[in-house]
Amino acid sequence: MSEQNTNPRIDLLRKTAILQFKLLLDGLRDALLIPLSLVAAIIGLARGGENVDEEFRRVIKLGRRSERWINLFGHQVPLRRNTPGGSLDTLLDRVEEVVMDQYRKGQSEAEVRAAINKVLAEPPGDSPASGGDAS
């Protein structure tokens, strides 16, 4: 989000919540990649041939891309905003902006939920929060 919180405690809580969410997603990703990599290796071994590791390399590519998307500690080169799914940071910024805007307007929980669903349905580069550029 472009605005910084003036209260350092609120900023710490925000950063902590984001890290916990990213850690959860990273753990789920790892839990999915374990069986996927094993299945890919078994398929490659059974098929044989010159490109025996083709499926395994696809799993590695998926893992690298998901690592960039999650960007757990903020050290990954961010995915471009116009790529499908954008990045988790972009998505969280968009949701946070909508929630804070709805909160300032005094909207109900149902209205906030509807606004979040609308933002999540938009392509990454189409919302005002993303600035519409393809960085």
N, C-alpha and C positions, 0 to 999 in steps of 0.2 A: 504494500500500500504506500502511496506517495507521502501521505502525512505521517509524521512521527508522533507517537504519543509523548506528551509532556511529562507524564508520570513514569519514572523508570520502573516502578513495580509492575505497572500494567504492561509495559513493554516486555519485561522479563516473563510475565505470565503468558503473553502472546507467543514469544519465542519458544517457551517451554512446551506449550500446547502444540505448536507446529512441529517441533522436533519429535514429540511423542507420537504424533500422527504419522510422520515420515518413518520413524523407527518401526511402527506397526506395519506400514505398507512394505517396507524393506524386508521385514521378517516374513510376511506373506509371500512376497516375491521369491525369496530364498526357498521357502517351503514348496513352492510350485516348481522352481527350477531343478530341485533335487530329482524328483521322479522324471521330469521331462528330459534331463540330461542322461539319465540311466536308460530310458526308453530309446532315445536317439542313438546312444552307443550300441544298444542291443540290435536295433534295426540296421545300423551300419555294419556291425559284425556279421549279422545273418546275411545281409546282401553281398558284402565283400566288394571286390573291385578296386579300381584305382582311387575313387573318391569315397572310400569307406567312412570318412569322417564328415560327410556333407551335412547330414542331419544334426550332428553334434555342433558343427560350426554355426548352424542356424540358431541353435539354442544359445550359444555364446553371444551371437549378434543380438538376439532378443534380450539377453541379460545385460549387455552393455547399454542398449537403448533404454531399457527400463531403469537402469542405474542413473543415466542422464536425466530421465524424466522425473525420478524421485528427487535427485540432487540432495541426498541426505544431509551433507555438511556444507553445502553451498560452494563446493569446489569444482563441480562439473561445468563444462561449457553448456550453457542452456540450449535447449532445443529451440528451433525457430518458432515464432508465434504462429506462423501459418501452417505448421505441420499438424496433421490430425492429432488431436489430444493436447497440443501445446506442451506445457510442462506443468508439473504439480504446483510449482511456485506461482505460475500465471493463474492457474485455476484457483488456488487459495486466495490470491490477491483479489480476483474477481468476486469470489464469494464474500470475502471480508468487506469489500467495498459496498456490496449490495446490503449486507446485514447492517453495517454501520449507517448507511443511508436510510434504510427502513427504520432503524432504531431512532434516528434523529427526527424522522417524520412521525414517530409514535404509532407505527403500523402494528397490526395484530400479528400473532405467531403464524396464522394461516397466510396472511399477506406476505410476510417475510419468506415463508416456505415457497409460495408461488413465485416470488421474485427470484429466489435462488434457482428454482427449477427452470425458469426462463433463461437465466444467464448460463446455466449448465448446458442448455440445449443449443445455444449459439455456437457457431464455429469460433475458435480461439481468436482470430484476428478481427471479428466483427463487433466486439463490445467496446464502448468508450473507455473502459478500464485498461484495455490493452493498447490503446492509442492507435490501433489499426495498422501499425507498421510491421514489416516483416524483418525484424532484426535477427 
